[in-house]
Amino acid sequence: MKSSLKYARAFWLAGILIFVAVLRRELNYLPDLWVPSDFTLLSQSYYWWEDVVLTIIYLTIIGLLVYARRYTWAILKKVPWYLYVSVAILAVLQYMGERAIVIPESIGELVEELSETLIYTIALVYLWRLSLPYYEKKVLNKQRDESNLV
């Protein structure tokens, strides 16, 4: 029970870090407003530090998801196929709007932002409605089955 709780915590910490990374990506104009262009810390520019911190966050996300791989896999298998399809369609629309492919440039930015907002809303609502006890029980049952085989 304790180890499955660790997996659940690792998964949720990864989820929080993913949202932090996504928000940072979406708010990429803020450093230009708040950080002076000649900023340095330990002889390194702001952009170097930003890259280092984001790389550490990305590697931590990957490590946490690998650590909780059974928990993550149980959740990914349970996601309805139509959510994968709708997010893929929205991602393609976002790309087309951003690059003005088929979509007129005048409304391309609007299509891009609406698609991104819908993708984030789908992810947030799905995570909000996710039933943790169901997946914890599923992971525990799988661990018991594997230990009985040995």
N, C-alpha and C positions, 0 to 999 in steps of 0.2 A: 504494500500500500504506500509506504513511504517513497519508494523509488518511482512509482507512477506519479506521485505528487511532484517529484522533482522534474519528471518529463513534462508534466503540464505547465509547471512554472517556467521551464526552459522554452517551451513553445510560446507561451504568452509574452515572455520577455523578448523573444525574437519578433513577435508581432508588434510589440511596442516600438522596438528599434526600427522595424520596417517603416512604420508610420512616421517616425522621426526622420528617417532618411528621405522618405517621399516628401514630407513637408519641407525639408531643407532644399530638396531639388526644386520644388515649386516656388519657394521663396528665394531663389538665387539672386535676385536683385537687391536684397537687403544689405549684404556686406558693402555694396557700392555706396549705399546711403550712409552707413554707420562707421565703416572702417576707412581711415585715411589711406590714400594710395601709397604713401611711403612707410606704412606700418611694417615694422620688423620685430621679431621676438627671437632672441638667441641667433641673430644673424640670418633668420629665415623670414620670408615674406608671409603675409596672411594666407595667400593661396597655397603655399607649401603646407602650412599647418592645417588648413582646411582639408587638403587632399589626404594628409596623414590621418586625421581624425575620422574622416569618412571611410577610409580604407579599413581602419580598425573596427568601425561600426559594421561595415559589410562583412568582414571576416568573422566578427562575433556573431552576426546573424547566421551565417553559414554554419559555424560551429554549433550554435544552439539548435538549429534545425537538424543537423546531423546527429547530435546527441539525443534528440527527441524524435528520431526518424520513425519509429513505430507509431508514435502518437500522431506525428505529422501525416504519415501515410494513411492512418485510419481516418483522419479528417478529410484528406484529399480524395479518398475513395468514396466518401459519403456525399461529397458536393454534387448536386444535380448537374447533369451534362449540359443543360440549357444555360446554366450560369457560366460555364466555360465558353460556350459558343457566344453568348451575349457579350462577355468581356472581350473576347477575341474580335468580334465585329466592332465594338466600340474602340478598341485599340487601333484597328485599321482605319476607322473613321477619323480618329484623332490624328493619326499620321497623315492621312490625306488632307485634312483641314489645315494642318501645320505647314505642309509643303504645297498647298494649293493644287493638288492633283484631282482633276475632275470637278472639284468644288471651287467656285469662284473665290478669288482672293478676298473679296469684300466681306464674305461671310465665313471664310476659312478659319479665322481666329475664334469666332463664336462657336463653330462646330467643334474645334479642338478643345476649347475650355468646357463646353457642355459634355463632351465625351469623357474627358478626364474626371469631371465632377461626378458623372454617373458611375464610372468605374470605382472611384473612391467610395461613393455612397453604397454601391453593391457590396464592396468588401467590408465596410463598416457595419452595415446592417447584418450581413451574414455572420460576422464575428460576434456581434452583439447578441444574436439569437442562438449562437452555438451552445449546445448542451454539454458542458464539461463532464458531468457525472457519467453520461452515456459513453463517452470516449475513454474515460478513465476505466470504466468497467470492462470495456472492450479490450483495452491494452492489458489489463490484469488477467482476463481470461486467456488471452493469447500467451502471456508469460507463463501461466499455470500449465497450459497445454504443452508448451515447449519444455518446461521443466519435467513434466511427466514422461516425455519421450526419452529423456536422458537417463 
